[in-house]
Amino acid sequence: MVRASRLHREGRRFESYSVHQKINNKLIDPPKPMFIFRILLGLGIAAIGVWMVLKTESILRNFGANRWAEEHLSSDGGSRIFYKGIGVILIIIGFAIATDIMQPLLFGLLSPIFGGLR
């Protein structure tokens, strides 16, 4: 095995195997349908979250005030803050799904509680 530092000293350019990686003498396959589905699902969830943040008033008119939010979040407009908070959480979850960091994010958040997740 030749070390990369020796290749640099000898003037040859070092490239990892992944640059020229082939599977069964073919180039790597294009993205799978599940990859595209994951991105579309994540962006769809994020779009619902953006809609919830922008159209909070229409959500409030259709679903009504949330009693718990009115009591605990503020004296006036607690339901609006509640619906906007759910929208922001949906945006974060949507982008986490689209970028495929949902599982590491959950493991990072829940590993102090459940130590055996790793």
KEGUKE-660400 format. One record per residue: residue in one letter; z, y, x of N, C-alpha, C, CB in turn. Coordinates in steps of 0.02 Angstrom, whole numbers, plus 32768, in hexadecimal, padded with zeros to 4 digits. Last residue first. Glycine has a CB too. Example, Ala and Ser with C-alpha at 12.3 -4.5 7.8 and 13.67 -1.06 7.14 Angstrom:
s81627F90828281657FCB82AC818A80028285811E7FE282C0a81867EE4829481867F1F826781867F5B829481C47F208235
***
This chain:
r840B80C97AC283DE80C77AFB83D480837B1083F780EF7B34l846A80BC7A5D842480C77A4B83F480C17A86841B810A7A2Bg84F480AF7A6984CA80767A7A8481807F7A6A84E2803B7A58g853981207A3A852D81187A8284FE80E07A94856D810C7AA4f852B818979C4851E814279C9850B81327A1184E7812A7996i854A820C79EE856C81EE79B6856881A279B9854F82087974p84F682287A5A853F82317A62856782117A29854F827B7A65s847682067A20849581DA7A5184DE81EA7A5F846E81DF7A91l843C826179C8846A822F79AC848C820379E084468204797Cl83E982B37A14841B82D179E7845082A079D183F982EF79ABg839982587A5A83C1828A7A7E83F882A87A53839482C17A98f835E821379F1838981EF7A2083B582207A46835F81C67A51l8313827C79B68349825C79918378823679BF832C822C795Dl82BC82987A2282E782CC7A06832282AE79E082BF82FB79D9p827782207A3582A482387A6982D4826F7A51827C82537AA4q8237822079B0826581EB79C58291820279FF823E81AC79D9m81E9829879B2821B828D797F824E8258799581FB8278793Ei818082B879FE81C182BE7A1E81F982B279EC81C983027A3Fd80F882C379D88115828279E8815682877A1080E382597A11t80C4833279A280C3832E79EB80E482EF7A0480E5836A7A08a80D8831A79198093832479328090831D797E807A8369791Ei816483127911813A82D7790180F582DF791F813682CD78B4a81858394793581A0835C795C8178831C794F81EA8351794Df814883DC78D0812E83E27913814883AC7941813E84267930g819B83AE7864815283A57864813483AA78A9813283D87836i821B83D97889820D8391788381C283847885822B83757841i820684657883821B844578C2820B83FA78C08266845078CFi81E4847377FB81B58489782F81C68466787281B784D67838l8259844677BD821A842077B481E6843477E881FE842D776Di82B084AC77E582BD846777FB827D843D77F482F7844777D3v82758516779E8276851877E7828384D2780482AD85497800g828D84E97719824984F47732824684F4777E822D85357717i831784EA771482F584AA770C82AD84B0772682F5849376C2g832685767721834185487754832185047750838C8541774Ck82EE85A276AA82CE85B576E982E78588772282DD85FF76FAy834B856D765083058556764D82E08568768E82E285747611f83BF85B4767A83BE856B767983768551767A83E28551763Ci839B8638766383AA862376A883A685D776AD83F0863C76BEr8393863075D78358864375FE8361862E7647834C868F75FAs8415861175B583E085E075A883A285EF75CF83D085DD755Dg8458868775D68466864975FA8431861475F084A9862E75E5g84528703759B841886EA75BD842486AB75E583FE871D75EAd84F3873C75B584B68747758F847A872E75B884AD8792757Ds8556870576068567871875C38529872375988591875775C4s8526866D765E853286B5765A854186C7761284F586DE7675l854585E17668851B860376998522864F769884D385F1768Eh859A85AE760185AD85A77647858385D0767885A98561765Ae856B85C9757D85B385CE758D85C085D375D885D785917571e84E285B6758484FB85F7756D854585FF757E84F185FD7521a84DC853075AD84C4856575DA84DE85A975C58477856575DBw850E84EF753B853184E9757A851D852175AA852384A5759Ar84AC851374DA84F1852774D2851785257514851484FA749En8412855674EA843A851E7501848385347501842385067548a83A7858F746783D8859C749C83FE855C74AC840985D47487g8301854A7449834085697438836E85717473836285417403f8280851E745582B684ED745B82FB850A744B82B784D174A1n822F8591743B821E854F74208258851E742181E585317448r826C85FD747D825D86017435825085BD74178221862E742Al827385CA74FF82B185DB74DC82A585DF749182CE861D74F7i81EC85C2751C82148585751B8254859074F58223856D7563s81CD864A751981AF861E74E681D485DB74E38164861374F5e821A867375898227868E7546820A8662750F820B86D57540t81E2863475F78226862375E28234863A759A825986417611k8168862C763E8169862F75F581AD861C75D98133860275D7l8181861E76C8815C865876AE8163866176638113865176C0v81CA85A876D481E585E676EF81C3862276D181DE85E7773Cm8175854B769781B88556767B81D78597769581E6851B768Ew8106855376EB80FF856776A581448575768780DB8531767Bv813E851C775D81278562775E8121857C771780E485687783g81548499772C818C84C37741817A850C774381A484AD7785i80D18470771780FE847476DD813A849F76EE8116842D76C8a80A88472779D808984A0776D80B384A7772E80428488775Aa80F3840A77D28100844E77EA80E2848177BA80E384587830i80B683A0778E80FD83AE7782810F83F57799812A837A77A8g803583AC77C7803F83B3777F808783C3776E80298373775Cl804E8393784D803783D5783A803D83E177EF7FEE83DF7850g8076830C784180A4833F785C808F8385784880A7833A78A7l800182D1780E803F82CE77E9807083047800805F828977F0l7FA682EC78777F9A830978347FD98308780A7F6282E37811i7FE382A078DE7FD982E978E57FCF830978A17F9D82F87913r7FDE822078A6801E823E78B98019828A78BF8038821F78FBf7F54820C78987F7E820E785D7FC1822F786C7F8981C87842i7F2E8206791E7F15823E78F57F40824578B67ECB823378E3f7F718190793F7F7D81CD79657F68820A793C7F5781CB79A9m7F37813578EA7F7E814578E07F91818579067FAB810B78F7p7EB4812A791E7EBF814B78DD7F08815D78D17EA6811F78A5k7EB5814F79D07EB9812179977EC4814879577EF180EC79A2p7E4681A37A3E7E8581A07A197E80817379DC7E9C81E57A05p7DD581347A997DE781747A7A7E28816C7A537DAF818D7A4Cd7DFD80C97B267DE780D37AE27DFA81197AC97E04809E7AB4i7DCB80E17BCE7E0180DB7B9D7DE780EE7B587E3D81087BB1l7D32808D7BFE7D5F80C67BFF7D9480BD7BC87D3881087BF5k7D317FE27C327D1A80187C067D4980537C0F7D1780017BBBn7D667F747C737D2A7F947C8F7D0A7FC67C5F7CF67F5F7CA1n7DE17F627C2D7DAA7F327C267D677F507C3B7DA67F197BDEi7E0280077C417E1A7FCD7C1E7DDE7F9F7C117E3E7FE07BDBk7E2480727CCA7DF580527C9C7E1880177C7B7DB5803C7CC1q7E4C81077D1D7E6380CC7CFA7E2F80B37CC97EA580DB7CD6h7E42816D7D757E0881427D6E7E1881047D457DEF812D7DB3v7EBF81A87D687E8481D37D647E4681A87D567E7B81FC7DA4s7F1981447D807F0F81587D3A7ED381877D327F4D817A7D20y7F2581377E077EF981087DE67EEA811E7D9E7F1880C27DE5s7F2481DA7E557F4581A07E387F1381747E147F7E81B67E09e7EDB820B7EE97EDB82107EA17EFC81D17E867E9382187E84f7ECF82647F7D7EF3822F7F5A7EF0823D7F0F7F3D822C7F72r7E51827C7FF57E7182947FB87E91825A7F947E3F82B97F8Ar7E69827780A27E4D825A80667E748273802A7E4E820C8069g7EA782A681137E7382CF80F57E5282B180B87E3F82DD8127e7F12826981487ED1825281607E98827881407EC982088151r7F7882A381007F7282B281477F2D829F81617FA8828D816Fh7F65826980827F5C82B180897F5382C480D37F9982D7806Cl7F8481E4809E7F4181F580867F348240808E7F3981E1803Dr800981F080BF7FDA81DC80F37F9381EC80DD7FE181918101s803F821280438044824280798013823180B1808C82458095a802B819F7FF4800481DB7FE68006820D801F801C81FC7FA6r801E8102804A80468138802E801B8177802680838147805Av7FD5806C801F7FCE80A980477FF580E180247F8480BD8050m80007FC5802A8000800080008000803E802D803D80007FD0
***
